[in-house]
Amino acid sequence: MGGATSYLLGGVFGLVIGLINAFEFVIFIWAILSWLIYFDVVNVRNQTVRRVVDGLDRFINPFIAPFRKIIPYFGGLDLSPLALLVTLELVKLILRAILIFVHGG
């Protein structure tokens, strides 16, 4: 593939991988926050906390929902965020493999 096209593709894939990394970070924060709420470390009666939790729930739930339909709770533990993180890692791995193939390395 041509040099300019290869670099453009690399830039686009790099941006997508960066967005996936940011999304993984948000999922991690959401999971930690849910544990803190579950163990009553964080009080959801606080208006600011409630807004943050609601915003994160509305953002992440559409991505988690398909996994929740497939994966049952494991002893009261929701493994769907872990499945989403593994899936995102696989997507990044595939994108990196495509980049290596395109660059001929």
Phi, psi and omega in degrees: 000150183297157183298313182295317179296320180297317180290324177297315179298319178298320178294317179295313179297322177298320177295315179298317179296320176297319177294321177296319177300317179296319179296320177299321178297317179297318178298318179298313179299317180299316180295315179298316179298321179294323176293318179297324177291316181301318181271012175058034174276324178251132183267115181281356174285343174291127186299319180295315178298317180300318179296317179296314181297315179298317179297315178296319178299314181294328181283318188270326185305322177298332179277329181279329187307314179299325179288325179293332178289332185264317188262119178284161175295141182250095181061038181083002181257128179272112182267002182296324175298323178296318178297320177295318179296319178296318179298317179296322177296321177296320177298316178297320179298316179295317179298319178293322178296319177298317179298317178297317180297317182292320180282351177076019183261000000 
